[in-house]
Amino acid sequence: MSGTRLSRTRLLAVAATAAVATLSLTAFTDGSGARAEGASVSSHEGAKSLAGAKPVANASAVSANSKAGTNRAAVTCQGSNTKTTAAPLARPLNHMLLTVTNTGSKPCYLYNYPAVQFEAAQSVPPVIKESKPQAVVTLAPGESGYASVNLSAADGSGSNGYTAKSLTVYFSDRDGESLSSAAHPSLPAKGVYIDDSIKVTYWQQDLDDAIIW
């Protein structure tokens, strides 16, 4: 009899322990377990979102692509999409400044140097090779580029001098080929004096770079 009671007591104890364990497991599952399951689902969904998301380009890449697009849209500067003026300078002596302004709606490249032809001139003046810029001059709409013309020798050493009253400025493409659309800037009414020492600079982005030669 006492053995039977002892067995029942042990069975009851085991049952109670199992019940407590079950309740603890249930509490853990309903609490921390539920949160862990929720975190797992959230991470899975996040991974799916990241996997489906498109990479965002960084700022420098966007800027480079934008610039490349702008360059692709650029055209060549010439008489039809620019306005050219010619103005004699007090300093440097016997110099004239050519100013080309982009009057078009697209950026334009001002290649090489101006091929200037004055009235009665037999040839195009040579360029000052040292004046070549490091990069091609690019003019946005409304912007200007510059070149200077050394009209005659300041010390009077030039020969075959005469006064010219008309000027034609020819532009060139990337390869240096002359373009048909030229400019015809006005000269002062009294004209400009030139001799066989005449030479020109390359086109420049900045005015100061054009008049130092």
Backbone bond lengths (Angstrom), bond angles and torsions (degrees), N, CA, C in turn:
res aa  C-N    CA-C-N  psi(-1)  N-CA   C-N-CA  omega(-1)  CA-C   N-CA-C  phi
1 M - - - 1.464 - - 1.496 111.09 -
2 S 1.351 114.64 -47.32 1.465 118.83 178.54 1.505 110.37 -64.37
3 G 1.357 116.20 -32.62 1.470 119.68 177.89 1.507 110.95 -66.23
4 T 1.357 115.07 -40.07 1.467 118.95 179.72 1.499 110.96 -64.15
5 R 1.367 116.65 -43.41 1.471 120.39 178.54 1.520 110.71 -61.88
6 L 1.350 116.10 -39.78 1.463 119.65 -178.85 1.521 110.07 -64.59
7 S 1.330 116.69 -40.42 1.467 120.38 179.82 1.511 110.69 -64.51
8 R 1.369 115.17 -42.15 1.475 118.53 179.41 1.526 110.76 -64.43
9 T 1.349 114.58 -38.94 1.473 118.80 -179.98 1.516 110.15 -62.95
10 R 1.321 115.26 -43.01 1.464 118.83 179.11 1.523 111.29 -64.49
11 L 1.357 116.34 -40.53 1.463 120.20 179.11 1.512 110.78 -63.44
12 L 1.351 115.73 -41.46 1.462 119.84 179.14 1.518 110.63 -64.00
13 A 1.340 115.79 -39.58 1.467 119.90 -179.88 1.509 110.87 -65.24
14 V 1.330 115.38 -43.63 1.465 119.86 179.11 1.516 110.58 -62.98
15 A 1.345 115.83 -42.23 1.457 120.99 -179.77 1.516 110.95 -63.26
16 A 1.360 115.09 -41.76 1.461 119.83 179.98 1.513 110.58 -64.01
17 T 1.337 114.22 -42.46 1.476 118.38 179.49 1.514 111.08 -62.69
18 A 1.322 116.04 -41.19 1.462 120.64 178.98 1.508 111.22 -64.50
19 A 1.333 116.16 -38.05 1.466 120.64 -179.87 1.512 110.47 -65.61
20 V 1.352 115.04 -44.05 1.470 119.63 179.26 1.519 110.13 -61.81
21 A 1.334 115.16 -42.32 1.454 119.38 179.88 1.525 110.97 -63.41
22 T 1.316 115.60 -40.08 1.471 120.36 179.64 1.510 111.14 -64.48
23 L 1.389 113.74 -43.99 1.468 118.33 178.52 1.525 110.64 -62.38
24 S 1.310 118.57 -41.40 1.466 122.94 179.89 1.518 110.24 -63.34
25 L 1.342 115.23 -44.24 1.454 119.86 179.61 1.512 110.84 -64.24
26 T 1.335 115.96 -39.83 1.461 120.34 178.66 1.514 111.03 -63.56
27 A 1.358 114.58 -44.07 1.461 119.02 179.54 1.518 110.31 -62.44
28 F 1.318 117.18 -41.12 1.471 121.05 -179.69 1.527 109.84 -65.25
29 T 1.336 116.84 -42.71 1.452 120.95 -178.42 1.514 111.05 -66.56
30 D 1.355 115.26 -41.80 1.462 119.03 -178.32 1.512 111.90 -71.02
31 G 1.348 116.66 -25.64 1.462 120.03 -176.81 1.501 112.00 -99.87
32 S 1.366 114.77 -90.87 1.465 120.04 -176.15 1.503 111.57 -62.09
33 G 1.354 116.12 -38.29 1.454 119.23 -179.00 1.508 111.68 -62.57
34 A 1.329 116.03 -41.98 1.456 119.73 -179.95 1.511 109.99 -63.23
35 R 1.357 117.04 -40.36 1.453 119.97 179.93 1.518 110.58 -67.07
36 A 1.351 116.16 -37.84 1.458 119.50 179.37 1.518 110.33 -64.71
37 E 1.326 115.89 -40.67 1.463 119.95 178.67 1.508 110.15 -63.85
38 G 1.338 116.38 -41.86 1.460 120.73 178.68 1.505 110.61 -61.76
39 A 1.352 118.68 -42.17 1.464 122.18 179.90 1.510 110.32 -64.21
40 S 1.325 116.79 -37.91 1.450 120.64 -179.98 1.520 110.43 -63.77
41 V 1.318 117.57 -44.16 1.455 121.66 179.29 1.517 109.99 -63.90
42 S 1.347 115.40 -42.96 1.457 119.79 -179.35 1.520 111.12 -61.54
43 S 1.338 116.95 -42.94 1.457 120.72 179.22 1.514 110.61 -64.34
44 H 1.317 116.46 -38.94 1.455 120.67 -179.89 1.518 110.39 -64.47
45 E 1.342 115.38 -45.14 1.462 119.34 179.11 1.516 110.75 -64.70
46 G 1.348 115.91 -38.45 1.466 119.84 178.83 1.512 111.03 -62.77
47 A 1.341 115.84 -41.01 1.457 119.76 179.25 1.517 110.78 -63.89
48 K 1.354 115.02 -39.68 1.461 118.63 177.71 1.512 110.50 -63.17
49 S 1.345 116.71 -40.65 1.462 120.79 179.83 1.513 110.95 -64.16
50 L 1.340 116.74 -43.88 1.456 120.48 179.61 1.516 110.94 -65.20
51 A 1.345 115.69 -38.25 1.450 119.01 -178.45 1.519 110.85 -66.21
52 G 1.354 116.10 -33.99 1.455 119.77 -178.39 1.506 113.92 -87.20
53 A 1.335 116.70 -12.53 1.467 119.46 -176.85 1.511 111.07 -74.37
54 K 1.362 116.21 147.32 1.458 121.55 176.71 1.515 109.85 -88.34
55 P 1.342 118.14 139.92 1.462 120.10 179.60 1.514 111.16 -64.06
56 V 1.331 116.50 141.92 1.452 121.99 179.30 1.519 108.57 -95.35
57 A 1.330 117.42 126.64 1.463 121.06 -179.96 1.511 109.88 -69.23
58 N 1.327 116.60 143.39 1.455 119.17 178.54 1.520 110.06 -75.82
59 A 1.346 115.87 168.14 1.463 121.40 -172.69 1.515 112.19 -61.87
60 S 1.345 116.61 -39.88 1.462 119.32 -177.49 1.517 111.21 -66.65
61 A 1.348 116.27 -37.20 1.457 119.24 179.33 1.516 110.88 -66.60
62 V 1.352 116.40 -42.64 1.458 120.81 177.84 1.515 110.42 -60.53
63 S 1.360 116.34 -44.12 1.460 121.19 179.90 1.515 111.28 -62.53
64 A 1.351 116.38 -43.25 1.464 120.36 -179.79 1.520 111.29 -63.25
65 N 1.372 115.99 -42.42 1.450 119.67 179.63 1.515 110.98 -64.83
66 S 1.352 116.06 -38.77 1.458 120.49 178.91 1.513 110.85 -63.98
67 K 1.344 115.21 -42.69 1.457 119.54 179.71 1.514 110.63 -65.72
68 A 1.340 116.31 -41.41 1.456 119.89 179.53 1.517 110.49 -61.25
69 G 1.359 116.18 -40.04 1.454 120.07 177.94 1.511 111.69 -62.97
70 T 1.334 115.94 -40.23 1.458 120.25 178.74 1.510 110.64 -63.58
71 N 1.337 117.80 -44.36 1.451 121.66 179.80 1.520 111.63 -63.11
72 R 1.339 116.64 -37.95 1.464 119.19 179.23 1.522 111.05 -64.56
73 A 1.333 117.71 -28.75 1.458 121.69 -177.73 1.521 111.86 -83.46
74 A 1.324 117.70 -11.32 1.462 121.13 -176.17 1.522 111.11 -70.17
75 V 1.344 115.13 151.72 1.459 122.06 178.14 1.527 108.36 -120.16
76 T 1.312 117.16 -177.34 1.455 121.29 178.93 1.528 110.15 -92.69
77 C 1.319 116.37 133.48 1.465 120.52 177.07 1.532 109.08 -68.25
78 Q 1.320 116.54 135.92 1.458 122.22 175.93 1.526 108.65 -158.77
79 G 1.311 115.97 -175.94 1.457 119.06 -174.68 1.509 114.64 -60.51
80 S 1.337 117.66 -30.70 1.468 121.15 -174.62 1.524 114.34 -77.06
81 N 1.335 117.96 -19.76 1.475 119.13 -178.54 1.531 112.95 -122.80
82 T 1.335 115.39 18.16 1.467 120.19 179.17 1.528 110.44 -140.26
83 K 1.318 114.76 167.48 1.466 121.90 170.90 1.525 107.21 -123.73
84 T 1.328 116.72 130.01 1.458 121.62 -177.26 1.529 110.51 -116.66
85 T 1.327 114.88 133.39 1.464 120.43 175.03 1.526 109.52 -121.95
86 A 1.329 115.64 153.35 1.465 121.82 178.71 1.526 108.08 -128.29
87 A 1.339 115.89 123.18 1.466 120.32 -176.59 1.521 110.35 -134.90
88 P 1.348 117.64 119.11 1.467 120.63 175.25 1.535 110.27 -61.31
89 L 1.338 116.87 144.20 1.457 122.63 -178.93 1.524 110.63 -107.33
90 A 1.324 115.68 142.86 1.462 119.70 173.40 1.515 110.01 -71.77
91 R 1.294 116.95 -36.93 1.468 124.15 176.53 1.518 107.98 -139.99
92 P 1.312 119.30 132.66 1.469 126.87 -3.49 1.533 111.76 -65.45
93 L 1.308 115.39 155.80 1.453 121.85 -178.04 1.526 111.22 -64.32
94 N 1.339 115.51 138.64 1.470 122.37 176.97 1.530 113.10 62.87
95 H 1.319 115.83 30.27 1.464 120.60 177.50 1.535 110.12 -112.07
96 M 1.321 115.30 152.61 1.465 121.57 174.64 1.530 108.51 -130.71
97 L 1.311 116.05 138.20 1.465 121.44 -178.82 1.519 110.23 -100.60
98 L 1.323 115.67 128.50 1.464 122.34 171.81 1.522 108.53 -100.45
99 T 1.313 115.70 128.36 1.464 121.07 178.18 1.520 108.92 -121.22
100 V 1.330 116.41 123.49 1.467 122.18 179.63 1.528 108.46 -113.29
101 T 1.326 116.80 123.22 1.462 121.86 -179.63 1.522 109.95 -113.96
102 N 1.312 115.87 131.81 1.468 121.65 179.13 1.526 109.23 -72.82
103 T 1.317 116.81 112.80 1.471 121.51 179.19 1.527 111.75 -100.95
104 G 1.328 117.30 2.61 1.454 120.74 -179.14 1.519 112.47 -86.75
105 S 1.321 116.09 -174.65 1.463 122.40 -179.20 1.518 112.75 -100.12
106 K 1.328 117.08 -3.33 1.460 121.88 -179.52 1.528 109.71 -123.13
107 P 1.334 117.43 154.63 1.474 119.38 172.94 1.526 109.16 -61.20
108 C 1.328 116.05 151.46 1.468 118.72 177.07 1.523 110.65 -135.80
109 Y 1.321 115.16 149.65 1.460 122.04 178.52 1.525 109.13 -93.88
110 L 1.329 115.84 128.68 1.455 122.09 178.32 1.531 107.21 -101.42
111 Y 1.324 115.84 91.28 1.460 121.16 -171.70 1.531 112.87 -81.17
112 N 1.309 115.32 147.10 1.463 124.01 167.78 1.531 113.58 58.67
113 Y 1.315 117.86 -123.15 1.468 121.26 -175.97 1.533 109.59 -143.56
114 P 1.317 117.63 161.37 1.470 119.56 -178.92 1.525 111.45 -73.65
115 A 1.302 116.29 131.35 1.462 121.18 172.73 1.528 105.84 -92.29
116 V 1.315 115.63 98.84 1.470 119.97 -175.25 1.523 110.73 -94.10
117 Q 1.307 114.75 137.96 1.463 119.97 177.92 1.526 108.71 -130.43
118 F 1.313 115.06 107.88 1.454 120.59 177.47 1.537 109.96 -84.13
119 E 1.300 114.08 162.55 1.461 121.09 176.49 1.535 110.48 -49.93
120 A 1.319 115.37 130.40 1.467 124.04 176.07 1.531 113.96 68.61
121 A 1.336 118.04 5.88 1.476 119.43 179.11 1.523 110.50 -71.74
122 Q 1.317 115.80 140.81 1.458 121.27 -178.10 1.532 112.87 -92.07
123 S 1.322 116.81 -16.22 1.472 119.84 -177.57 1.530 109.82 -152.91
124 V 1.319 114.56 168.58 1.465 121.29 177.73 1.520 108.91 -87.92
125 P 1.340 119.12 132.90 1.474 121.30 -179.02 1.526 112.01 -61.67
126 P 1.308 117.34 150.04 1.474 120.66 177.81 1.523 110.96 -72.50
127 V 1.343 115.01 162.74 1.460 121.20 179.03 1.526 109.95 -97.87
128 I 1.315 115.97 149.88 1.465 121.61 173.62 1.529 106.65 -80.46
129 K 1.319 117.09 105.00 1.464 121.06 -172.26 1.520 112.99 -60.93
130 E 1.325 116.33 -33.79 1.470 119.90 -178.18 1.525 112.86 -67.44
131 S 1.323 116.95 -14.06 1.470 120.11 -177.15 1.531 113.05 -86.66
132 K 1.333 117.31 1.24 1.468 120.06 -176.78 1.528 110.68 -64.05
133 P 1.341 118.10 125.45 1.474 120.99 179.93 1.520 111.41 -74.56
134 Q 1.320 115.98 164.61 1.457 120.79 -178.94 1.516 112.47 -75.01
135 A 1.320 116.34 -23.65 1.467 120.00 -178.30 1.522 109.66 -136.08
136 V 1.325 115.26 156.34 1.459 120.45 177.31 1.531 109.38 -64.98
137 V 1.316 115.84 136.81 1.468 120.34 178.85 1.533 108.64 -71.32
138 T 1.334 115.76 126.56 1.458 121.62 179.23 1.516 109.19 -118.82
139 L 1.323 116.07 126.47 1.463 121.19 -177.71 1.523 110.49 -112.45
140 A 1.321 115.69 119.31 1.455 120.11 171.19 1.528 107.56 -73.69
141 P 1.323 118.32 160.78 1.466 119.02 177.42 1.531 111.35 -52.24
142 G 1.329 116.30 127.48 1.459 121.63 -179.19 1.513 114.82 91.75
143 E 1.328 118.50 -14.14 1.460 121.44 179.80 1.528 111.31 -85.19
144 S 1.348 115.17 160.32 1.459 120.84 -177.02 1.523 112.31 -122.99
145 G 1.331 115.11 151.21 1.453 122.92 172.46 1.516 108.46 -122.62
146 Y 1.342 116.69 165.51 1.465 119.47 -170.07 1.522 112.03 -139.33
147 A 1.331 113.67 155.07 1.468 122.05 170.36 1.517 106.26 -153.65
148 S 1.321 116.20 151.44 1.462 118.67 176.79 1.521 109.70 -115.88
149 V 1.336 113.97 152.82 1.457 121.37 178.14 1.531 107.53 -117.44
150 N 1.330 116.52 120.50 1.467 120.87 173.56 1.529 106.49 -82.34
151 L 1.310 116.45 101.45 1.462 121.02 -169.59 1.530 113.74 -70.15
152 S 1.316 115.78 -41.03 1.475 119.69 -176.38 1.521 109.63 -156.60
153 A 1.315 115.54 164.98 1.465 120.44 -178.65 1.525 110.08 -69.99
154 A 1.336 115.79 128.11 1.468 120.13 -178.59 1.522 112.70 -64.24
155 D 1.327 117.38 -26.81 1.473 120.79 -178.50 1.526 112.75 -94.02
156 G 1.339 115.50 5.68 1.455 119.32 177.60 1.508 114.76 78.11
157 S 1.317 116.99 11.86 1.466 120.54 -176.77 1.525 113.52 -79.29
158 G 1.344 117.40 -10.06 1.463 119.70 -179.99 1.519 111.59 -72.59
159 S 1.302 115.72 162.23 1.471 120.59 179.40 1.527 110.61 -128.24
160 N 1.331 114.55 172.44 1.470 121.25 178.78 1.531 112.27 56.96
161 G 1.312 116.27 38.56 1.450 120.18 -179.25 1.520 113.68 -76.71
162 Y 1.329 115.55 151.03 1.471 121.13 175.91 1.531 108.28 -161.32
163 T 1.305 115.90 168.84 1.455 121.84 179.68 1.528 109.83 -99.77
164 A 1.344 115.14 123.04 1.465 120.70 179.66 1.524 109.56 -104.16
165 K 1.331 115.59 141.95 1.458 119.91 -177.91 1.529 113.61 -119.18
166 S 1.310 116.87 4.89 1.477 119.98 176.18 1.515 109.54 -143.88
167 L 1.323 115.25 154.39 1.468 121.21 -175.41 1.523 110.63 -146.77
168 T 1.313 115.26 138.17 1.459 121.68 172.08 1.528 107.75 -122.34
169 V 1.333 115.78 133.94 1.464 121.15 179.48 1.524 108.28 -115.48
170 Y 1.325 115.72 120.36 1.458 120.98 178.67 1.523 110.21 -101.29
171 F 1.327 115.01 143.95 1.466 122.40 178.25 1.522 108.73 -104.74
172 S 1.321 116.16 165.05 1.465 120.08 179.53 1.517 110.70 -133.03
173 D 1.336 115.12 163.03 1.459 120.07 176.72 1.525 109.40 -89.81
174 R 1.324 116.48 -172.38 1.465 122.03 -177.96 1.534 112.27 -56.89
175 D 1.329 115.54 -35.36 1.457 120.51 -176.78 1.525 113.52 -87.02
176 G 1.337 117.24 1.82 1.450 120.63 179.39 1.517 114.49 87.22
177 E 1.330 116.34 7.04 1.461 119.85 178.43 1.525 110.02 -78.69
178 S 1.326 116.32 134.90 1.457 121.06 -177.73 1.525 111.08 -68.77
179 L 1.341 116.19 139.09 1.459 122.36 178.53 1.528 109.55 -96.48
180 S 1.315 115.41 150.37 1.468 119.90 -174.78 1.522 113.42 -73.99
181 S 1.329 116.50 -26.10 1.469 119.71 -177.66 1.522 110.00 -86.04
182 A 1.333 116.33 101.68 1.463 122.09 -176.52 1.529 110.95 -102.57
183 A 1.335 114.75 173.19 1.471 121.59 176.45 1.523 109.23 -113.30
184 H 1.328 115.23 152.25 1.464 120.45 -178.96 1.534 109.11 -131.41
185 P 1.327 116.26 70.10 1.469 118.80 -179.67 1.529 112.08 -66.59
186 S 1.325 115.10 146.70 1.466 120.49 179.19 1.522 110.57 -75.00
187 L 1.311 115.67 146.92 1.455 122.65 173.96 1.532 108.68 -107.22
188 P 1.338 117.45 161.76 1.465 119.16 175.40 1.535 110.95 -54.48
189 A 1.313 116.22 150.55 1.464 120.78 -177.33 1.527 112.66 -54.99
190 K 1.312 116.92 -34.86 1.462 120.25 179.86 1.524 113.05 -80.99
191 G 1.342 117.11 -5.09 1.442 121.67 179.98 1.527 112.37 81.76
192 V 1.324 116.87 -175.70 1.470 122.52 177.68 1.520 108.54 -128.71
193 Y 1.302 115.68 144.36 1.463 120.41 -179.24 1.524 109.26 -90.01
194 I 1.311 116.92 129.44 1.463 122.07 178.39 1.521 109.17 -130.72
195 D 1.329 116.53 155.13 1.465 121.22 172.66 1.523 108.67 -138.19
196 D 1.320 117.39 -173.60 1.462 120.29 -172.91 1.531 114.22 -77.06
197 S 1.354 117.37 5.10 1.468 120.35 174.05 1.534 111.38 -92.35
198 I 1.318 116.47 2.97 1.466 121.48 -176.34 1.533 111.64 -57.75
199 K 1.321 116.19 140.18 1.469 122.26 176.63 1.525 108.95 -156.30
200 V 1.324 115.83 164.47 1.466 120.81 -176.39 1.530 110.55 -128.39
201 T 1.330 115.85 163.13 1.461 121.06 173.48 1.522 109.62 -97.70
202 Y 1.307 115.46 165.63 1.462 120.33 167.81 1.533 108.76 -66.18
203 W 1.312 115.43 158.86 1.458 119.38 171.94 1.521 109.27 -61.73
204 Q 1.324 115.61 141.71 1.462 121.92 -177.74 1.532 110.37 -126.46
205 Q 1.325 114.60 149.66 1.460 120.02 176.66 1.524 111.12 -74.27
206 D 1.347 116.69 -34.67 1.469 121.62 -177.36 1.527 111.02 -114.45
207 L 1.315 115.78 142.86 1.456 122.06 -178.40 1.525 111.42 -59.02
208 D 1.335 116.90 -43.95 1.474 120.88 -177.29 1.529 111.76 -59.09
209 D 1.324 116.65 -33.82 1.461 120.24 -179.89 1.523 112.04 -71.37
210 A 1.336 116.33 -20.38 1.455 120.29 -178.80 1.525 112.22 -85.80
211 I 1.317 118.10 -31.46 1.467 120.05 -171.55 1.529 114.00 -99.17
212 I 1.336 117.21 4.83 1.473 117.99 -179.88 1.526 112.53 -85.76
213 W 1.340 117.33 -4.42 1.462 120.14 -174.99 1.531 110.39 -99.23
